[in-house]
């Protein structure tokens, strides 16, 4: 079979021949891959920078996707740590880490939406006690996961969602997705009184955001929960100790490890149902898997979610 294969962490995957997969455990199955999305989590898997990386090569990337099982049923699957991901004609899945999908769905749309929506969905459902009518700030709102976070927070009953990003032109488009207000990183003081921050940025920008927001809070004893999900601006953030002492700030992370795999799986049916209903707005573009090397680089500036189809 053919697959996108990573042979070195400093270059994109290439479309190569790869041995056919074999199911070895009783709950495993060899499946036909229909659609696998390219998102930041996959990029960090393919370049070896993700914290779960084992540095094992060769590697077929892809941590989720839409597949057809041996009975002909469509499933959305989340992969366990493996060197054989979903960017292949066929792969091996753990059936317990998948959810059946209804007939007639668009595999490309499902593959494009599930991972970016899952980040904030699981964070708000599993990492904090998120109540209706809370005010939410999304840092990094112009990315695919940030755009989904706006919609997820609104779906869960947020009273106000403020979208923050660097590109003011792209920020303007986010009101159509449910953002009540938008601001640049230089204007974050006006978002000081939110209850929850969903942070896809981290690094120096997050440290500066805290420095601007925390002193501006009208009530420093009011709880503020900062959920760290992504780190597109840097893996380390120099958070001053005073930020934790002078305000009622709680910093939590949401990802593999802080959320058990079984909890991710438990959220899949509801999330898949919401995506299938068309609850989220996302623009997907199908690309043949054979074009993986070119698309891997050219898609860095694209607003569309690239979905590889074997």
N, C-alpha and C positions, 0 to 999 in steps of 0.2 A: 504494500500500500504506500501512498504518499503522505507526507506530513511536513509541517514546519519544524525544522530541527535546529536547535541551538548547539553549535559545536565549539563556540568560544564566547565568553561573556562580553567581549568588546565589539561584537558585530551582530547585525540583525539575524533572525532565523532565516534559513534557506529552505526552499521546497525540494525535498530529497526523498529517495526511497527509504522506507523504514520497515523493520520486521512487523509482521502482523501481531496484534495483541492476543493474549491468551488469558482467559479467566481461570484463576487458581483457587479461589475461595467459594464457599457455597452461596454467598450473597452477592457474588460478582457476576457481571454479564458483559459480553462483548457487544457493543452497540455501534450503530452507524451515526456519525456526527452530522447534524444538519446545519448548525450555526454556532459559532464561537466568537465572542466579542473581544476586541482589543481595548483594554482599559489600563489605567496606571498600575493596578495590581499585577497584571500580566507582564507589563514592561519590567517591573522590578523583579519578577520571577525570572524573566529571560536574561537580565543583565547581572543576576546574582546578588542584587542589593537588598532584596527583601529579607526581613529578619528571620524568616523560616527557611531560607536557602541552605541547602546542604553542599553546594558547590559541585554537585554531581553532574557530569556531562557524559554523553550527549543528553539533551533535554528537549522534549516536545512541550512547549508552553500551552497555557490554557487552563484556567481554574474553574470554569463553569461552561455551560452551553446547553443547547437543545439537541436531544438525541432521539433516535428511534430504537426501541428495544427489540429483542428477538421475536416478540409477539406482535410487532408492528405498531406499538403504542408510542406516543410522543411523551418525552420526559424532559423536565429541566433538572440538571444535575450540578451539584457542587462537588468538585474533586477534592479528595484527600491529598496530602503531600505525596507527589508522585513525579516520576520523570516522563510519564506518558500522559500528557494533558489532552485537551479537547481540540487542539489545532492539528487535527489529523483526519483521515477519511474514516477511521474507526478507532475506538479506544475501549478501555475497560473501566466500568463504573461499579461503585458499591450501590446497589439498589436502595439501601437504607438512607443514602444521601441524595435521593432524588424525589421528585414529585411528579405525578401524572398530570398531563396537560390535556385540555379538551380538544376534540377534533376541530379542524378549521382555523386554528390559530396560525399566526405568522411567526415562524421560528426566528426570523431575523429580528423582529420587534421584541420578542420575548428575550432573546439573547442580549440585545442592546440595553434593555431596561433593567433587568433583574439585579445585576451587580451594583450599578451606581445607586439604585434605590435601596438595596439591601444595607448599605453602609449606614445611612441615617435611620432606616426602619429598625434595624436591630439595636442601634444605639439608644433610640428613644424607648424601645419596648423592653430591652433587656439590661441596660446599664444604669438607667436612672428611673425614678418614679415620676414620669412625665404626666402632668395634669393638664386638663383642658384649660384654656384661657391664659396659658403661660406665654410670655414674650420670648421670641427666639431670634438670635443673630446667627447668620450663616457666614462664616469666613471662607472665602474662596468660592463664592456663589456662582461665578460665571462658568465653572467647569461642569462636566456632566453630572458628577456626584453632587455638587453644590446645587445645581438646578433641581435635581431630584429631592434634595433635602428640603428645599422650599415647599415643594408639593407634598412631601411626606408630613412635614410639620403641620401644614394646613389640614391635611387629612386627619391627623390626630387631635385636631381641635385647638391649635395655637391661636391665641388672640391677635398676635402681631408677629410678622416675620420681616426682619430687616436683612437685606442681602448686601454683602460687602465684597468688593473686588477692586482690582486695579484699573480695569478698562471701563470707563464711564459710558462708552457707547454700548458695550455689551450689557452693562448693568441696566440700561434703560429697557432692554427687552424682557427683563425678569418680572416686571409687573404683570405681564400677561400670564405668568406661571403662578401668580399668587402673592408675590412680594408686596408688602404694604408700603415699605420704604426701601430706598437704596442709598448706599454711601460708599465713598472710596476709603482706603485705609487711613487717609489723612483726616477723615471726618468721623472717626469711630467714637469720639466723645459723646456724640448725640445718641449713640446706641448704648450708653452706659447703664441704663436701668432695665436691661433685659434680665430674664430669669435663667436662660440657657444659651450657651454658645456652642454651635456645632462647627468644629475647626478642622478644615482640610488643609491648612497652610503650615502651621507650626513654624519653627525657626525664629529668626530675628523679627519677622513681621508680627508674630504672636506676642513676643515679649514687648514690642512697642505698643501693640493693641492693649495689652494689660496696663501698661504705664499710662496710656491715655484714658482708658475707661474707668479703672478702679477709683482714682481720686474724684472722678466726676459723678459717681453714683450718689443719688440723693439720700439713700439710706444704706450705709455700709454694712449694717447688720442684716440686711435682706439677703437670703441665700442666692448665690450665683454658681451654677454648675457649668464647668467648661469641659466639653467632651472632645478629646483629641482623637481624630479618626485618620487624618492623612498628614503628610509632611512634605508637600511639594516645594516648600521654601527652605527646608533643612531639617535634618534629623534631631538637632539639638536647639533648645530655646533657653536663653539666659534669663530665667524667671527670678526676679529679686525676692528675697525672703520676706520683705515687707508686704508683698502682694498677698502672701498667705496669712500674715498676722494682722494686717490693717483692715481686711474685709472678710466677709463670710464666703470665701472662695473655696470651691472644691473642684479639683482637677481629676478627671477620670479618663481612661482610655477605652476604646471599643475596637476590638479586632480579634484575630485568631489567638486564643489563649485567655484573654480577659473575658471572652464569651465562649463557653464550651460549644463544641461542634454540634452536640445534640440540641442546643438552644437555637443555633442557626437553622437546623433542619426543621424544628418545630415552627419556625416563622415562614418557611417556604410556601406552604399551601395558601396562606392568607395573602402573602405578597404576590404569588403567581396569579391568584384570582384577581387582585387589584390591577395588575398589569394587563391581564387578559380582558378585563372590563374596559380598558382604555383610560384608567384613572390618571395616568401620567403622560406628559407630553415629552417625547424624545424623538430626535431625528436620527435615523439609522441609515447606513449605506452598506449594502452588500458588496463584498469584494471576493473574487475567486481566491481560494487558498494558494493557488499557484502564483499569485502576485504578492505573496506575503513579504518578500524582501523589499520590494519597491514601496508597498503601502506602509510598511513599518516606519519608514523614514518620512515619507510625504505626508502622512496623516497627523504629524505632530502639530501642524497649524490648522487642522480641520476642526470645525465645530461639530461635525457629524460624528456619531459613534460608528466606528468601523467594525463590521461583522464579517468574519471569514466564513465562506461557504465552500466546502470541498467539492 
